[in-house]
């Protein structure tokens, strides 16, 4: 069952050819910074920062941090002066780019219909621009985020991965609390939208001009293709989303899934007010800090040891783990970020442990006390599901505490 619809922005929800837009954007920004700050040749630094966002794999840093860690040393003015000029650019000059963009008929109606049907709706644009820029482009599309209750709009300042990294899609899904086979990616860019989303296990719909069809020789085959209007018609008139079938899990999905979950958890931790962490909305429920504490303990004492057992023993029996402590019965660190970093350290050990395993290793059998016959692959995916179960619990608990 599809629970989440991820929609690309440029040339999907908004008619805005990406390459032409980038060329005009960079030219306009270059001229603006040269005239206001006297900065020459900023484009090289901007592109280097963008490459760092796309290619570096470090969920402990946000995309914005990676961007400025690369761009910063090349600046000839202070960071404060640069940020002020860029903010003014987005207010005064960036709106000029709207002239080349076109509203997509029916985009707003499609989004609202999906929301009314109970779907999580995400603007899954490549998070290479700050939110202020993306909010303007959404307004150009007739979808101002102040009017549309999107579940998430991905941007430079709120994500830790970017397209085409598979972990970008898993970070989004982790924040929604849904599995890959419960989501569909809708976009026009084969290399950034369709191929990586398909590889991550999502369903896909490719936005293309009439007459273009997928290459039948490619292993990646989208579930559907056509215009945004075609997608809307299939969703609204044919209940097409209900017909999509999940594909089997594959070994290459596990590392980005576990890494994307880590990124999503770190995003959540930084957004929760400090006062909320020790609150307990119900005496019989864990507080948010206890949920986080459980994730650290489970990774160290249950999840990774269980995977190691499957890899090192012949068809082991996976017995029921010791029940976690009851609410208010454990001593947790008081600082949530310290606990998040502890989880990150444990997760990185797990990722290191499974790195480079071959197909035979992933298929090693085991017997689970509830599931019965299983494999290393299934239990590694169960670890990812365990993450999302408790991240959802964390969101729900925080919601009760606010």
C-alpha positions as CSV (number, residue, x, y, z in Angstrom):
1,X,0.0,0.0,0.0
2,X,1.4,3.4,-1.0
3,X,1.6,5.7,2.0
4,X,4.0,8.4,0.7
5,X,4.3,10.2,-2.6
6,X,7.6,12.0,-3.3
7,X,7.3,14.6,-6.0
8,X,10.2,16.3,-7.7
9,X,9.9,20.1,-8.2
10,X,11.6,21.3,-11.4
11,X,10.1,20.0,-14.6
12,X,7.7,17.9,-12.5
13,X,5.5,20.1,-10.3
14,X,6.9,23.2,-12.0
15,X,7.8,23.7,-15.7
16,X,11.4,24.8,-15.2
17,X,14.2,23.1,-17.3
18,X,16.9,22.4,-14.8
19,X,20.0,23.1,-16.9
20,X,18.7,26.4,-18.3
21,X,17.6,27.5,-14.8
22,X,20.9,26.7,-13.2
23,X,22.8,28.7,-15.9
24,X,20.6,31.7,-15.4
25,X,20.7,31.4,-11.6
26,X,24.5,31.1,-11.4
27,X,25.0,34.0,-13.8
28,X,22.5,36.2,-11.8
29,X,24.1,35.3,-8.5
30,X,27.6,35.8,-9.8
31,X,26.8,39.3,-11.1
32,X,24.9,40.2,-7.9
33,X,27.8,39.2,-5.6
34,X,30.3,41.0,-7.8
35,X,28.3,44.2,-7.7
36,X,27.4,44.1,-4.0
37,X,30.5,42.6,-2.4
38,X,33.1,42.9,-5.1
39,X,33.5,39.1,-5.1
40,X,35.0,37.7,-8.3
41,X,34.9,34.2,-9.6
42,X,32.5,32.8,-6.9
43,X,31.1,30.2,-9.3
44,X,34.0,27.7,-8.8
45,X,33.5,27.8,-5.0
46,X,29.8,27.4,-5.3
47,X,30.2,24.4,-7.6
48,X,32.8,22.8,-5.3
49,X,30.4,23.2,-2.3
50,X,27.6,21.6,-4.3
51,X,29.8,18.7,-5.3
52,X,30.6,18.2,-1.6
53,X,26.9,18.0,-0.8
54,X,26.3,15.5,-3.5
55,X,29.3,13.2,-3.1
56,X,30.4,13.2,0.5
57,X,28.9,10.6,2.8
58,X,28.8,12.0,6.3
59,X,25.4,12.1,8.0
60,X,26.8,13.8,11.0
61,X,27.0,17.0,9.0
62,X,24.0,18.7,7.3
63,X,24.2,19.5,3.6
64,X,24.5,23.2,4.6
65,X,27.5,22.4,6.8
66,X,29.2,20.5,4.0
67,X,28.5,23.2,1.5
68,X,30.1,25.9,3.7
69,X,33.0,23.7,4.9
70,X,34.0,23.6,1.2
71,X,33.0,27.1,0.1
72,X,34.1,29.0,3.3
73,X,37.9,28.9,2.8
74,X,37.5,30.4,-0.7
75,X,35.5,33.5,0.4
76,X,37.2,36.8,0.4
77,X,34.6,38.4,2.7
78,X,33.3,37.4,6.1
79,X,30.7,34.6,6.3
80,X,28.3,37.2,7.9
81,X,28.7,39.6,5.0
82,X,28.3,36.8,2.5
83,X,25.2,35.4,4.1
84,X,23.6,38.9,4.3
85,X,24.2,39.5,0.6
86,X,22.9,36.1,-0.4
87,X,19.7,36.6,1.7
88,X,19.2,40.0,-0.1
89,X,19.8,38.3,-3.4
90,X,16.9,35.9,-2.8
91,X,14.7,38.8,-1.8
92,X,15.5,41.1,-4.6
93,X,17.1,39.3,-7.6
94,X,16.0,35.7,-7.5
95,X,12.3,36.4,-8.3
96,X,13.5,37.5,-11.7
97,X,13.9,33.8,-12.6
98,X,10.2,33.2,-12.3
99,X,9.8,34.5,-15.9
100,X,11.1,31.3,-17.4
101,X,9.1,29.0,-15.2
102,X,5.6,27.7,-16.0
103,X,2.8,26.4,-13.8
104,X,1.8,22.8,-14.4
105,X,-1.9,22.6,-14.9
106,X,-3.4,20.3,-12.3
107,X,-0.4,20.2,-10.0
108,X,-2.1,21.8,-7.1
109,X,-5.2,19.7,-7.5
110,X,-3.1,16.5,-7.6
111,X,-1.2,17.5,-4.4
112,X,-4.4,18.3,-2.5
113,X,-6.1,15.1,-3.7
114,X,-3.2,13.0,-2.5
115,X,-3.2,14.8,0.9
116,X,-7.0,14.3,1.2
117,X,-6.5,10.6,0.5
118,X,-4.2,10.4,3.5
119,X,-0.9,10.2,1.7
120,X,2.3,11.7,3.0
121,X,3.3,14.2,0.3
122,X,6.9,15.3,0.0
123,X,8.5,17.8,-2.3
124,X,11.5,15.7,-3.0
125,X,13.6,18.2,-4.9
126,X,17.4,17.8,-4.9
127,X,18.4,19.7,-1.7
128,X,21.1,21.8,-3.3
129,X,19.2,25.1,-2.7
130,X,18.3,26.8,0.6
131,X,14.7,26.6,1.7
132,X,14.1,30.3,0.8
133,X,14.8,29.5,-2.8
134,X,12.7,26.4,-2.9
135,X,9.7,28.1,-1.2
136,X,9.7,30.7,-4.0
137,X,9.8,28.1,-6.7
138,X,6.9,26.3,-5.0
139,X,5.0,29.6,-5.0
140,X,5.7,29.9,-8.8
141,X,4.1,26.4,-9.1
142,X,1.0,27.6,-7.3
143,X,2.0,25.5,-4.3
144,X,3.1,27.9,-1.6
145,X,4.2,25.8,1.4
146,X,2.4,28.2,3.8
147,X,-0.9,27.0,2.1
148,X,-0.1,23.4,1.4
149,X,0.5,21.0,4.3
150,X,3.4,19.1,2.8
151,X,4.9,16.6,5.2
152,X,8.4,17.6,4.1
153,X,10.2,19.9,1.6
154,X,13.8,18.8,1.2
155,X,16.3,21.6,1.1
156,X,20.0,22.4,1.6
157,X,19.3,23.4,5.2
158,X,17.2,20.4,6.4
159,X,18.8,17.4,4.8
160,X,22.0,15.3,5.2
161,X,22.0,13.6,1.9
162,X,21.3,14.6,-1.7
163,X,20.3,12.9,-4.9
164,X,21.3,10.5,-6.5
165,X,22.5,8.9,-3.2
166,X,20.1,6.1,-2.2
167,X,20.4,7.4,1.4
168,X,18.6,10.6,0.4
169,X,15.5,8.6,-0.3
170,X,16.0,6.6,2.9
171,X,16.5,9.8,5.0
172,X,13.1,11.1,3.6
173,X,11.4,7.8,4.4
174,X,12.9,7.6,7.8
175,X,11.5,11.0,8.7
176,X,8.0,9.8,7.5
177,X,8.2,6.5,9.2
178,X,7.4,4.5,6.0
179,X,9.1,1.7,4.2
180,X,10.5,1.9,0.7
181,X,7.8,-0.3,-0.8
182,X,5.2,2.0,0.7
183,X,6.4,5.0,-1.3
184,X,6.6,6.2,-4.9
185,X,9.0,8.7,-6.5
186,X,7.6,10.9,-9.2
187,X,10.2,12.9,-11.2
188,X,11.6,13.8,-14.6
189,X,15.3,13.1,-14.1
190,X,16.2,9.5,-14.8
191,X,19.6,9.6,-13.1
192,X,18.5,11.6,-10.0
193,X,14.9,10.6,-9.5
194,X,14.0,7.3,-11.2
195,X,17.1,5.1,-11.2
196,X,18.2,5.7,-7.5
197,X,14.6,5.6,-6.1
198,X,14.0,2.3,-8.0
199,X,17.3,1.0,-6.7
200,X,16.4,2.0,-3.1
201,X,13.2,-0.1,-3.5
202,X,10.6,2.7,-4.1
203,X,8.0,2.5,-6.8
204,X,8.5,5.1,-9.5
205,X,6.7,7.2,-12.1
206,X,8.9,8.9,-14.8
207,X,7.7,12.3,-16.1
208,X,8.5,12.4,-19.8
209,X,7.3,14.0,-23.0
210,X,4.9,12.2,-25.2
211,X,6.6,9.5,-27.3
212,X,9.5,8.9,-24.9
213,X,9.6,5.4,-23.4
214,X,12.0,3.6,-21.0
215,X,14.8,1.6,-22.5
216,X,13.7,-2.0,-22.2
217,X,17.4,-3.1,-21.9
218,X,17.8,-1.2,-18.6
219,X,17.4,-3.2,-15.4
220,X,15.5,-0.2,-13.9
221,X,12.0,-0.2,-15.2
222,X,9.6,2.5,-13.8
223,X,6.1,1.4,-12.7
224,X,4.7,4.1,-15.0
225,X,5.6,7.0,-17.2
226,X,4.0,9.9,-19.0
227,X,3.1,13.5,-18.1
228,X,2.1,14.8,-14.7
229,X,-1.4,14.9,-16.0
230,X,-1.1,11.2,-16.9
231,X,0.1,10.4,-13.3
232,X,-2.8,12.4,-11.9
233,X,-5.3,10.6,-14.1
234,X,-4.0,7.2,-13.0
235,X,-4.0,8.1,-9.4
236,X,-7.4,9.8,-9.3
237,X,-9.4,7.8,-11.9
238,X,-7.8,4.4,-11.9
239,X,-6.7,3.9,-8.3
240,X,-3.4,3.0,-9.8
241,X,-1.4,3.3,-6.6
242,X,-3.4,0.4,-5.1
243,X,-2.1,-1.9,-7.8
244,X,1.6,-1.4,-7.1
245,X,3.4,-4.5,-5.8
246,X,6.6,-4.4,-3.6
247,X,9.8,-5.8,-4.9
248,X,12.1,-8.1,-2.9
249,X,14.7,-6.5,-0.6
250,X,18.2,-6.5,-2.1
251,X,21.6,-6.5,-0.3
252,X,22.7,-3.1,-1.8
253,X,19.8,-1.4,-0.2
254,X,20.8,-2.1,3.4
255,X,23.7,0.3,3.9
256,X,21.9,3.4,2.5
257,X,18.8,2.3,4.5
258,X,20.6,2.2,7.8
259,X,22.6,5.3,6.9
260,X,19.5,7.2,5.9
261,X,17.8,6.2,9.1
262,X,20.7,7.6,11.0
263,X,20.5,10.9,9.1
264,X,16.7,11.1,9.7
265,X,17.2,10.5,13.5
266,X,19.9,13.2,13.7
267,X,17.5,15.6,11.9
268,X,14.8,14.8,14.4
269,X,17.0,15.2,17.4
270,X,18.1,18.7,16.4
271,X,14.5,19.8,15.9
272,X,13.1,18.7,19.3
273,X,13.2,21.3,22.1
274,X,15.5,20.5,25.0
275,X,12.6,20.8,27.5
276,X,10.7,18.0,25.9
277,X,13.2,15.2,26.1
278,X,12.6,14.1,29.8
279,X,8.8,14.6,29.5
280,X,6.6,11.5,29.8
281,X,3.1,12.0,28.4
282,X,1.9,8.8,30.0
283,X,3.4,7.0,33.1
284,X,3.4,3.8,31.1
285,X,5.3,5.2,28.1
286,X,8.9,6.0,27.6
287,X,10.0,9.6,27.5
288,X,11.7,10.8,24.3
289,X,15.1,10.5,25.9
290,X,14.3,6.9,26.9
291,X,13.3,6.1,23.3
292,X,16.7,7.4,22.1
293,X,18.4,5.5,24.9
294,X,16.7,2.3,23.7
295,X,17.9,2.8,20.2
296,X,21.5,3.0,21.4
297,X,21.2,0.0,23.6
298,X,19.4,-2.1,21.0
299,X,22.0,-1.4,18.3
300,X,24.8,-2.4,20.7
301,X,23.2,-5.3,22.5
302,X,20.7,-6.8,20.0
303,X,20.8,-5.7,16.4
304,X,24.5,-5.9,15.6
305,X,25.2,-9.0,17.7
306,X,22.3,-10.8,16.0
307,X,23.7,-10.0,12.6
308,X,27.1,-11.1,13.7
309,X,25.7,-14.4,15.0
310,X,24.1,-15.2,11.6
311,X,27.3,-14.5,9.8
312,X,29.5,-16.6,12.1
313,X,27.3,-19.5,13.2
314,X,25.5,-22.1,11.1
315,X,21.8,-21.5,11.0
316,X,21.6,-20.1,14.6
317,X,18.5,-19.8,16.6
318,X,17.7,-16.1,17.4
319,X,16.1,-16.2,20.8
320,X,13.9,-13.4,22.2
321,X,16.1,-10.6,23.5
322,X,15.8,-9.4,27.0
323,X,12.9,-7.0,27.5
324,X,14.0,-3.4,27.5
325,X,13.7,-1.4,30.8
326,X,10.3,-0.1,31.8
327,X,9.6,3.6,31.7
328,X,11.5,5.6,34.4
329,X,13.6,2.5,35.3
330,X,16.8,3.3,33.4
331,X,19.4,6.0,33.8
332,X,20.0,7.7,30.5
333,X,22.3,10.5,29.5
334,X,20.6,13.9,29.9
335,X,21.9,15.4,26.7
336,X,20.0,14.1,23.7
337,X,22.7,15.1,21.2
338,X,25.3,13.0,23.1
339,X,22.9,10.0,22.9
340,X,22.4,10.7,19.2
341,X,26.2,10.7,18.7
342,X,26.4,7.4,20.7
343,X,23.8,5.9,18.4
344,X,25.8,7.2,15.4
345,X,28.9,5.5,16.7
346,X,27.1,2.2,17.2
347,X,25.5,2.4,13.7
348,X,28.8,3.1,12.1
349,X,30.2,0.0,13.6
350,X,27.2,-1.9,12.2
351,X,27.7,-0.4,8.8
352,X,31.4,-1.2,8.9
353,X,30.6,-4.8,9.9
354,X,28.3,-5.4,6.9
355,X,30.4,-3.5,4.3
356,X,31.6,-5.7,1.5
357,X,29.5,-8.8,2.3
358,X,29.0,-10.9,-0.8
359,X,25.7,-12.4,-1.9
360,X,26.2,-15.7,-0.2
361,X,26.8,-14.0,3.1
362,X,23.5,-12.0,2.9
363,X,21.6,-15.2,2.2
364,X,23.0,-17.0,5.3
365,X,20.1,-18.7,7.2
366,X,18.9,-18.4,10.7
367,X,15.8,-19.2,12.8
368,X,13.9,-16.4,14.5
369,X,11.9,-17.1,17.6
370,X,8.8,-15.4,16.0
371,X,9.4,-15.3,12.2
372,X,10.9,-18.7,11.8
373,X,13.3,-19.3,8.9
374,X,15.1,-16.1,8.0
375,X,18.3,-14.7,6.5
376,X,20.9,-12.1,7.3
377,X,19.3,-9.9,4.7
378,X,15.9,-10.1,6.2
379,X,17.2,-9.4,9.7
380,X,19.3,-6.5,8.5
381,X,16.2,-5.0,7.0
382,X,14.4,-5.7,10.3
383,X,17.0,-3.5,12.0
384,X,16.0,-0.7,9.7
385,X,12.3,-1.3,10.4
386,X,13.1,-1.3,14.1
387,X,14.7,2.2,13.6
388,X,11.6,3.5,11.9
389,X,9.2,2.0,14.5
390,X,11.0,3.9,17.3
391,X,11.4,7.1,15.3
392,X,7.7,7.1,14.7
393,X,7.2,6.5,18.4
394,X,9.6,9.4,19.1
395,X,7.5,11.7,16.9
396,X,4.3,10.7,18.5
397,X,5.6,11.1,22.0
398,X,7.1,14.5,21.2
399,X,3.8,15.5,19.7
400,X,2.0,14.7,23.0
401,X,4.6,16.6,24.9
402,X,4.5,19.9,23.0
